[in-house]
Amino acid sequence: MLKNKLYLYGSYDSEFNIAPNLHLGVHMLNKIKTFGNDIAVINAATNERMTFQELAQQSVDIALSLAHIGVKKGDIVAICSQNRMEYIPIAFGTLLIGAVLVNVNGTCTGLSLLHRLKSAKCKVLFCPSSKYQENKDSIETFTEVETTIVLDGPVEGATHFKDFLSQHASVEDFEPTPVSGCEDVAIVLFSSGTTGMPKGVQYTHYNFLCSVQDPSTRIKDDKVVLGSVDWSNSYGIIMLFSFLELGATIVFSADPDAEQILDIIQKYKIEIIPTLPTVIAAINAVKDIAKYDTSSLRKIFVCGTICNERVLDTFKERIPTVELATHYYGLTEVGCICNSKSSKYGHRAGSVGGVRNIFVVKIVDVETREPLGPNQRGEICCKSPSMLRGYIGGEVDYMDEEGFFKTGDLGYYDEDHYVYVVDRIKDIIKYNSCTVSPSELEAVLLQHPSVHEVGVVGAPHEDLQELPTAFVVLRPGARATEQELKDFFDKNVAHNVMQLAGGVRFIDQLPRGVGLKVDRKKLRAML
C-alpha cells in the first residue's frame, strides 16, 4: 500500500505506545500511585486538597462500594455535576470495576437530563441533591436508574455519598475487574446536539487512552493546571486524565468568571490553562488586569470553537509571560485532531496547526467526495485509533467508505500541511448563489473595539436564499449603532460577497449549547 499524496499523515513517534488490551482504570490508578503525597486536586472555592495517594485510595473505595450495591462489568454509572472533588475518584472507581462512565453536563435538567439517562440506560446516578430533587419524578418514573447517590446534603429517596462509601481496602489488595481494552466501552460522552438531541459517543478503554496520551500535551516543568473546562465536556475530561497521569496539580472551580480565574491564577500560581475562546475573550475584557499577579502563566490551549487570532494576540499582550497560546482542533467523537505542536514551524496565525500523531486527515469535495489538494476547501475527514467505537443507538452514517470520520467541518490545508477550519458545513450561508462562512463575517466584526461576541446566521429570503445577519453582544459599557458596525464591516471585508445583508441585532448574550459552542439553531429561531 502507498500513501495518498493528497492525505495528511501524523507521525507515529516513540512517545505513543499503548497496548490494545490496556485497562483505562488500571492505567490511571498505576500512574497516580507513583506521585504519593503530591497534591493532585485543589478546590479553589474552599482550598480543599486531595493528594494522589488519597485519590488512589478513594477510587478503590468507590469501586468496592459500587460493587457492594450490585454494579457489575458493563453496567452504566452516570455523573451529572459541575466540577467537584468527588468527580475524579467516582470516574476512576467506575472504570476500575469495568463499569461504563457516562458524563452528563451538570447544567442538564428536565427533558435534556432524561434523554441522556434513558439513552444510556444508566443504572446508578451521582448528582447534587438539588439536581435530584428538581428531577426526582422523571428519574424514578422514566429511566432505568436504580440508585441515585447525592454528593452533598442527604435527601429523602436518595443515598447520601457518605453512606454509599461503605467499603474499604488497601490499594495494593484491590483487584480490578478485567476488561478487553479494544472492545469494552469505558466512557460515554455526549455530542453538542446542534443537529438534534445530543448523541452518546462511546469510547473503549483503548480509544480514550489514545486521546489521553497525546505527546503535544506532555509537560516538563509546568505542573499547575487550571481545570475550569467542565469535565463532562470531552476536552475537559481528556485534559483532566492527561494532566493527572503526568502528576500535575489540577486547581478547579465550578464555572468561574474572568475575575475569579485571574484571582485563581494569582493565588495558586497557575502555569497552564486548557480553556475555551469565550473565557479568553472574557479575561481580555477585564480592565484592571494589572492588579493581578499572572506572572506564573506560561501556556494556554484553546479548544471548543476556533478562537479569533486577535483575541489570542490581545491575551498575550495583556499577559506577556504567556509563551504559548495555541488552538487545539478536535471533536467529541475523535479527540484532538490538530495542534501547533504537531506542525513543522510552530504556531501559524489562523491555523489549528498540523495533524496530530496517529491521525490521517483528508479534505474532500462536499459534493463529489473526491480528495482535494492544498488551499481547496472541502469537508475535513479523519481516521485514528482514538475514534469512537460508535454512537448509542447504532447510528452508522458517520464514516465514509474508507473508514474516515466525516467531521462536518469545512476547511483546507496549505503547502506546509497546516490545517485551517472555516466553519461547520451546515452553518454555511447561501446568499445570492454564493456560499458565505459565518465565522469569516464574525472575525471581521470582532475587530471592532465595542464588540465582545458575535454570531452570524442566515435569514431566509425568497429571492436571495439567505441574508447574513449578525447578532452582536457589546463589551460592558461600550456603545455602537447598527450603521456604525455595518460601515466598519464594509471597510474591512475581504470579498465583496461578504455582506451583512440581514443587518445587525444587539442582544445581551449569545445562546450556547453543550461545550459552549454558539447555538446557531437558536439564533435562527430568534429571527
C-alpha positions in Angstrom: 0.0 0.0 0.0 1.2 3.5 -0.8 0.4 6.8 1.0 -2.1 9.0 -0.8 -0.3 12.2 -1.7 -3.4 14.3 -1.0 -3.8 13.0 2.6 -2.1 14.4 5.7 -0.3 11.8 7.9 0.6 12.4 11.5 3.8 10.7 12.7 3.9 7.7 14.9 6.5 8.7 17.4 8.2 6.8 20.2 6.1 8.6 22.9 3.0 6.9 21.7 2.9 3.2 22.7 -0.4 1.9 24.0 -1.2 -1.8 24.4 -4.6 -2.5 22.8 -5.7 -4.6 25.8 -4.9 -1.8 28.3 -7.4 -1.0 31.1 -8.1 2.7 31.4 -8.9 2.5 35.1 -5.9 0.4 36.0 -3.6 2.6 33.9 -4.8 5.8 35.8 -4.5 4.0 39.2 -1.0 2.8 38.5 0.0 6.3 37.3 -1.4 8.3 40.2 0.0 5.9 42.8 3.6 6.9 41.8 3.0 10.5 42.9 2.3 9.7 46.6 1.7 12.7 48.7 2.0 15.3 46.0 -1.2 17.4 45.6 -3.5 16.1 42.9 -6.5 18.3 43.1 -7.4 21.6 44.8 -10.9 23.1 45.1 -10.2 26.8 44.6 -13.5 27.8 46.2 -12.7 26.1 49.5 -9.0 25.4 49.3 -9.8 21.7 50.0 -6.9 19.5 48.7 -6.5 15.8 47.8 -3.2 14.1 47.4 -2.5 11.5 44.7 -2.4 8.8 47.4 -5.8 9.9 48.8 -7.2 9.9 45.2 -6.0 6.4 44.6 -7.5 5.2 47.9 -10.9 6.8 47.4 -11.0 5.5 43.8 -10.6 2.0 45.2 -13.1 2.5 47.9 -15.7 3.8 45.4 -15.0 0.8 43.2 -15.7 -1.6 46.1 -18.7 0.4 47.2 -20.2 0.3 43.7 -19.7 -3.5 43.6 -21.3 -3.7 47.0 -24.6 -2.2 45.7 -24.6 -4.6 42.7 -22.7 -2.7 39.9 -21.1 -5.2 37.6 -18.9 -5.0 34.5 -20.7 -3.2 31.7 -23.3 -1.5 34.0 -23.8 2.2 33.3 -22.8 4.8 36.0 -23.6 8.4 35.3 -22.3 11.6 36.9 -24.3 14.8 36.5 -22.5 17.5 38.2 -20.3 20.5 37.7 -16.6 20.0 38.6 -16.2 19.0 42.2 -13.7 16.9 44.4 -15.7 13.7 44.3 -15.9 13.7 40.5 -12.5 12.2 39.8 -12.5 9.3 42.2 -16.0 8.4 41.1 -14.8 8.3 37.5 -11.7 6.2 38.3 -13.7 3.9 40.6 -16.3 3.3 38.0 -13.7 2.3 35.4 -11.8 0.0 37.9 -14.8 -2.3 38.2 -15.3 -2.5 34.4 -18.5 -0.3 34.5 -19.1 2.4 32.0 -18.8 6.1 33.0 -21.4 8.3 31.4 -20.6 12.0 31.6 -23.7 14.3 31.8 -23.3 18.1 31.8 -24.1 19.5 35.3 -26.5 22.1 33.8 -28.7 19.4 32.2 -32.2 19.2 33.7 -35.7 18.2 32.6 -36.0 16.5 29.2 -32.3 17.1 28.5 -31.2 15.1 31.5 -33.9 12.5 30.9 -32.8 12.0 27.3 -29.2 11.2 28.4 -30.1 8.9 31.3 -32.6 7.0 29.1 -30.5 6.6 26.0 -27.5 5.4 28.0 -29.7 3.1 30.2 -28.0 4.4 33.4 -28.2 2.1 36.5 -26.5 4.4 39.0 -26.6 8.2 39.1 -24.3 10.5 41.1 -25.6 14.1 41.3 -26.0 17.0 43.7 -29.1 16.8 46.0 -30.7 19.9 44.2 -30.4 18.1 40.9 -32.2 15.0 42.3 -35.0 17.0 44.0 -35.6 19.0 40.8 -35.9 15.9 38.6 -36.9 13.2 41.1 -40.2 12.2 39.5 -38.7 11.9 36.0 -35.7 10.0 37.1 -37.8 7.5 39.1 -40.6 7.1 36.5 -39.0 7.3 33.1 -35.4 5.9 33.5 -33.7 2.7 34.5 -31.8 4.3 37.3 -31.9 2.0 40.3 -29.8 4.0 42.8 -29.3 7.8 43.0 -26.3 8.9 45.1 -26.4 12.6 46.1 -23.0 14.3 46.6 -24.0 16.9 49.3 -26.8 17.1 51.8 -28.9 14.0 52.3 -32.4 14.0 50.8 -35.3 11.6 51.0 -35.3 8.9 48.3 -31.6 9.1 47.5 -28.5 7.6 49.1 -26.0 10.1 50.6 -22.5 9.8 49.3 -21.0 9.2 52.8 -23.4 6.4 53.4 -22.7 4.9 49.9 -18.9 4.9 50.6 -19.1 1.9 53.0 -16.3 -0.3 51.7 -12.6 0.0 52.2 -9.4 -1.9 51.4 -5.8 -1.1 50.8 -4.9 -0.1 47.2 -2.4 -2.9 47.0 -5.0 -5.5 48.0 -7.5 -4.3 45.4 -8.1 -6.5 42.3 -9.7 -4.6 39.3 -12.3 -6.2 37.0 -10.6 -7.4 33.8 -11.7 -5.7 30.5 -11.0 -6.1 26.8 -9.3 -2.8 26.0 -10.3 -2.6 22.4 -13.8 -4.0 22.8 -15.3 -2.9 26.1 -16.8 0.6 26.4 -15.2 2.7 29.1 -16.7 6.2 28.7 -19.8 7.7 27.1 -19.7 11.5 26.2 -22.5 13.4 24.6 -22.1 15.4 21.5 -23.2 19.0 21.4 -26.6 18.2 19.8 -26.6 21.1 17.4 -28.4 18.9 14.8 -31.0 17.4 17.1 -30.8 15.7 20.5 -27.2 15.0 21.8 -25.8 11.7 20.7 -24.0 9.4 23.1 -20.4 8.8 21.9 -18.9 5.5 23.1 -15.2 5.2 23.8 -13.4 2.0 24.5 -10.6 1.9 27.0 -8.1 1.9 24.1 -9.9 4.7 22.2 -9.8 7.0 25.2 -6.2 6.3 26.1 -5.2 7.3 22.6 -6.6 10.7 23.3 -5.2 11.0 26.8 -1.6 10.0 25.8 -1.1 12.9 23.4 2.6 14.0 23.3 1.5 17.5 22.4 0.2 18.0 26.0 3.3 16.5 27.7 4.5 18.8 30.4 8.0 19.3 31.8 8.4 22.0 34.4 4.9 23.4 34.3 2.7 21.3 36.6 -0.1 23.5 38.0 -3.2 23.4 35.7 -6.5 25.3 35.9 -9.3 22.8 35.5 -12.0 25.4 34.5 -13.4 23.5 31.5 -16.4 21.3 32.5 -15.2 17.7 33.0 -18.4 16.5 31.3 -17.0 18.1 28.1 -14.8 15.8 26.0 -12.0 18.4 26.0 -12.3 18.8 29.8 -12.1 15.2 30.7 -9.4 14.3 28.2 -7.2 17.2 29.6 -8.1 16.1 33.2 -6.9 12.5 32.7 -3.9 13.6 30.6 -2.5 16.0 33.2 -3.3 13.8 36.2 -1.3 10.8 34.7 1.6 13.2 34.4 1.5 14.2 38.1 0.1 17.7 37.6 -1.9 19.5 40.2 -5.4 20.4 39.0 -6.9 23.5 40.5 -10.6 23.7 39.8 -13.6 25.9 40.4 -17.2 25.4 39.1 -17.9 27.9 36.3 -15.6 30.7 37.4 -16.0 34.2 35.8 -13.0 36.0 34.4 -12.0 37.9 37.6 -12.3 34.7 39.6 -9.9 33.0 37.1 -7.4 35.8 37.4 -7.6 35.5 41.2 -7.0 31.7 41.0 -4.0 32.3 38.7 -2.6 34.7 41.3 -3.3 32.6 44.4 -2.2 29.1 43.1 0.5 30.2 40.6 -1.3 28.6 37.6 1.0 27.7 34.8 -1.2 26.1 32.2 -4.8 26.8 31.2 -6.8 24.5 28.8 -9.7 26.7 28.1 -12.4 28.0 25.6 -12.4 31.1 23.4 -15.2 32.6 25.4 -13.0 32.5 28.5 -10.1 34.2 26.8 -12.4 36.9 25.5 -13.8 37.5 29.0 -10.4 37.8 30.5 -9.4 40.3 27.8 -12.4 42.4 28.8 -11.2 42.8 32.4 -10.0 46.4 32.6 -7.8 46.3 35.7 -6.0 43.0 34.8 -2.7 44.6 36.0 -3.8 44.3 39.7 -3.5 40.5 39.4 -0.2 38.7 39.5 -0.3 36.5 36.4 3.4 36.0 36.0 3.2 32.3 36.6 1.1 31.7 33.5 3.1 30.1 30.6 0.7 28.2 28.3 -2.9 28.4 27.1 -4.6 25.7 25.0 -7.8 26.9 23.3 -10.4 24.4 22.1 -14.2 24.2 21.7 -14.5 26.6 18.8 -12.0 28.4 16.6 -10.6 31.4 18.5 -10.1 34.6 16.6 -6.4 35.4 16.2 -6.9 38.9 17.5 -8.3 37.6 20.7 -5.2 35.4 21.3 -2.9 38.3 20.4 -4.7 40.6 22.9 -4.4 37.9 25.6 -0.6 37.6 25.1 -0.2 41.4 25.1 -2.0 41.7 28.4 -0.2 38.7 30.0 3.2 38.8 28.4 4.6 35.8 30.4 2.5 33.5 28.1 5.0 31.7 25.9 2.4 29.6 24.0 -1.2 30.4 23.1 -2.5 27.9 20.6 -5.5 26.3 19.1 -6.5 22.7 19.6 -8.9 21.3 17.0 -10.9 18.2 17.8 -14.3 16.7 18.2 -16.1 14.7 20.8 -16.1 11.6 18.5 -12.3 11.5 17.8 -10.5 13.7 20.4 -7.8 16.2 19.3 -7.0 16.1 15.6 -4.7 19.1 15.1 -2.5 21.4 17.2 0.5 23.6 16.8 3.0 21.2 18.4 2.3 18.8 15.5 3.3 21.4 13.0 6.7 21.9 11.3 7.1 25.5 12.3 5.1 26.1 15.4 2.0 28.3 15.7 0.7 29.9 12.5 -1.9 32.6 12.6 -5.4 31.4 11.7 -4.4 27.8 11.6 -5.3 25.0 14.0 -1.8 23.5 13.4 -0.6 20.2 11.9 -2.2 16.8 12.1 -1.6 15.1 15.4 0.3 11.8 15.5 -1.9 8.7 15.0 -4.2 10.7 12.6 -4.7 10.6 8.9 -6.7 13.6 7.5 -8.1 14.3 4.1 -10.1 17.2 2.7 -12.9 16.1 0.3 -15.2 17.9 -2.1 -18.5 18.2 -0.3 -20.5 17.1 -3.4 -18.2 14.6 -5.2 -16.3 13.3 -2.1 -13.1 13.4 -4.1 -9.9 14.2 -2.2 -8.6 17.8 -2.6 -5.2 19.3 -2.7 -3.7 22.4 -0.9 -5.8 25.5 -0.5 -9.0 23.8 -1.7 -12.0 23.9 0.7 -13.9 20.8 1.5 -15.1 18.6 4.3 -12.4 17.6 6.8 -12.4 13.8 7.3 -10.1 11.9 9.7 -9.1 8.4 10.7 -7.5 7.4 14.0 -7.4 4.7 16.7 -8.8 7.3 19.1 -12.1 7.4 17.0 -15.3 6.5 18.8 -16.4 2.8 18.9 -19.9 4.0 17.8 -22.9 6.0 18.9 -25.5 4.8 21.4 -28.4 3.6 19.3 -26.2 2.4 16.4 -26.1 5.4 14.1 -23.9 4.4 11.2 -23.7 7.3 8.7 -20.7 9.0 10.2 -17.9 7.2 8.3 -17.1 7.1 4.6 -16.2 4.1 2.5 -12.6 4.3 3.6 -13.4 4.4 7.3 -12.8 8.1 7.7 -14.9 10.0 10.2 -16.9 12.8 8.5 -16.4 15.8 10.8 -19.0 18.1 9.1 -16.4 20.9 9.2 -15.4 22.9 6.2 -11.6 23.5 5.9 -8.4 23.3 3.9 -4.7 22.8 4.3 -1.8 24.8 2.9 1.5 23.8 1.3 3.1 23.3 4.7 0.3 21.0 5.8 -1.1 23.5 8.2 -4.9 22.9 8.6 -7.5 25.7 8.6 -11.0 25.2 9.8 -13.5 27.6 8.1 -16.9 26.6 9.5 -19.5 23.9 10.0 -20.8 22.9 6.7 -24.4 23.0 7.9 -23.8 26.6 9.1 -22.7 27.9 5.7 -25.0 30.6 4.4 -26.2 30.6 0.8 -26.5 34.2 -0.2 -27.4 35.3 -3.8 -26.0 31.9 -5.2 -22.7 32.4 -3.2 -21.5 30.5 -0.1 -20.7 32.7 2.9 -18.9 31.5 6.0 -20.4 32.9 9.2 -17.1 32.6 11.1 -15.4 34.8 8.5 -18.0 37.5 9.0 -17.8 37.2 12.7 -14.0 37.6 12.6 -14.4 40.9 10.9 -16.9 42.3 13.4 -14.8 41.1 16.3 -12.1 43.5 15.3 -14.5 46.4 16.3 -13.4 47.7 19.7 -17.0 47.7 21.0 -17.9 44.1 20.0 -17.5 41.4 22.7 -19.2 38.5 20.9 -21.0 37.9 17.7 -22.9 35.1 16.0 -23.9 35.2 12.3 -26.7 33.2 10.7 -28.8 33.4 7.5 -32.2 34.8 7.5 -34.5 33.1 4.9 -35.2 35.3 1.8 -37.4 34.4 -1.1 -35.1 35.8 -3.9 -31.6 35.8 -2.3 -31.9 32.5 -0.4 -30.4 33.7 2.9 -29.4 37.1 4.3 -26.3 37.1 6.5 -27.5 38.6 9.9 -25.3 39.4 12.8 -26.3 39.0 16.5 -23.9 41.2 18.5 -23.0 41.4 22.2 -21.3 44.7 23.1 -18.5 45.0 25.6 -19.6 46.2 29.1 -20.1 50.0 28.9 -19.4 50.1 25.2 -21.7 51.7 22.6 -22.3 51.2 18.9 -25.1 51.6 16.4 -26.1 49.2 13.7 -25.0 51.6 11.0 -21.6 52.1 12.7 -21.0 48.3 12.7 -22.2 47.9 9.1 -19.9 50.7 7.9 -17.0 49.2 9.8 -17.7 45.8 8.2 -17.9 47.2 4.7 -14.5 48.8 5.1 -12.8 45.6 6.3 -14.4 42.8 4.3 -12.0 40.6 2.2 -14.6 39.9 -0.6 -17.5 41.9 -1.9 -19.8 38.9 -1.5 -19.4 39.2 2.3 -22.3 41.5 3.2 -24.4 41.9 6.3 -27.5 42.0 4.1 -29.7 41.0 7.0 -28.4 43.7 9.3 -27.2 43.7 12.9 -29.2 42.9 16.0 -28.0 43.6 19.5 -28.6 41.0 22.3 -27.3 40.6 25.9 -25.9 37.1 25.5 -25.4 34.6 22.7 -27.2 31.3 23.2 -24.8 28.4 23.6 -25.0 24.6 23.5 -23.0 21.9 25.3 -19.3 22.8 25.1 -20.2 26.5 24.8 -20.4 26.5 21.0 -22.7 29.2 19.7 -26.2 27.7 19.2 -27.0 28.9 15.7 -30.2 27.0 15.7 -31.5 29.2 18.5 -30.2 32.3 16.7 -32.1 31.3 13.6 -35.2 30.8 15.7 -34.8 34.3 17.1 -35.1 35.6 13.5 
